[in-house]
């Protein structure tokens, strides 16, 4: 049986994603020229994402990008990125801090990616 793998477009999309939610394809897409109000609404929507939704999104992404199934040269990098997103978003304390950073970034229109060490 042939291995399933993420497409070039999917891999580039994850690598270019601006935050952990976008890395896992959760919530509305990030648009660079969104108004302040739209950015705040997006952050509010992301705050209502349930742990079950995060788990499902990670599982779906892992099926595409796990090193055992994705032979793309950037596949491991993508898997590491979605794993970091899962680690932050599944820990209530880290997620709360991350959401506060995301809200502040929405005010300032900056990209944030915080990695877990």
C-alpha positions in Angstrom: 0.0 0.0 0.0 1.3 3.5 -0.9 2.1 5.8 1.9 -0.2 8.9 2.3 1.6 12.2 2.6 0.9 15.9 2.7 1.0 17.7 -0.6 3.6 20.4 -1.3 0.8 23.0 -0.9 -0.2 21.6 2.5 3.4 21.5 3.7 4.1 25.1 2.6 0.8 26.2 4.2 1.8 24.8 7.6 5.3 26.2 7.4 3.9 29.7 6.5 1.2 29.6 9.2 1.3 32.6 11.5 0.2 30.8 14.7 -0.3 27.4 16.3 -4.0 27.4 15.5 -3.3 28.0 11.9 -0.6 25.3 11.9 -3.3 22.8 12.8 -5.9 24.4 10.5 -8.2 25.4 13.3 -10.5 28.4 13.1 -10.8 31.0 10.5 -7.8 31.7 8.2 -5.5 34.5 9.0 -5.7 37.4 6.5 -2.8 39.9 6.5 -5.0 43.0 5.8 -7.8 42.2 8.3 -9.1 45.0 10.4 -8.4 45.2 14.1 -12.0 44.1 14.8 -11.7 41.0 12.6 -8.5 40.0 14.2 -10.0 40.4 17.7 -13.0 38.3 16.6 -10.7 35.6 15.3 -8.9 35.5 18.6 -12.2 35.3 20.4 -13.3 32.4 18.2 -10.0 30.5 18.8 -10.6 30.8 22.6 -13.7 28.7 22.2 -11.9 25.8 20.5 -12.3 22.7 22.6 -9.5 20.3 23.5 -11.3 17.6 21.5 -11.1 19.8 18.4 -7.4 20.4 19.0 -6.8 16.6 19.4 -8.8 15.8 16.2 -7.0 18.5 14.2 -3.6 17.2 15.4 -4.5 13.6 14.6 -5.6 14.6 11.1 -2.4 16.6 10.5 -0.2 13.9 12.0 -1.6 11.3 9.6 -0.4 13.6 6.7 2.9 14.7 8.1 4.3 11.9 10.4 7.8 11.0 9.3 6.6 7.4 8.8 4.1 8.5 6.2 5.5 11.7 4.7 8.7 11.3 2.6 8.8 15.0 1.7 12.1 16.6 2.8 10.3 19.2 4.9 7.9 16.7 6.3 9.8 16.3 9.6 10.0 20.0 10.1 6.2 20.3 9.6 5.6 17.4 12.0 7.7 19.2 14.6 5.8 22.4 14.1 2.3 20.7 14.5 3.6 18.8 17.5 4.7 22.1 19.2 1.3 23.5 18.4 -0.4 20.6 20.0 1.9 20.8 23.1 1.0 24.5 23.7 -2.7 24.2 22.9 -3.4 21.1 25.0 -1.8 22.5 28.2 -4.4 24.8 29.8 -1.8 27.1 31.3 0.3 27.4 28.2 -2.7 27.9 26.0 -4.0 30.7 28.2 -0.6 32.4 28.0 -0.4 31.8 24.2 -3.9 33.2 23.7 -3.0 36.3 25.6 0.1 36.7 23.4 -2.0 36.1 20.3 -4.5 38.8 21.4 -1.6 41.2 22.0 -0.2 40.3 18.6 -3.6 40.9 17.0 -3.4 44.4 18.4 0.0 45.0 17.1 -0.4 43.0 13.8 2.6 40.8 14.4 3.2 37.1 13.8 3.9 35.0 16.8 5.1 31.4 17.0 6.1 30.4 20.5 7.9 27.1 20.7 8.0 24.7 23.6 11.4 23.9 25.0 
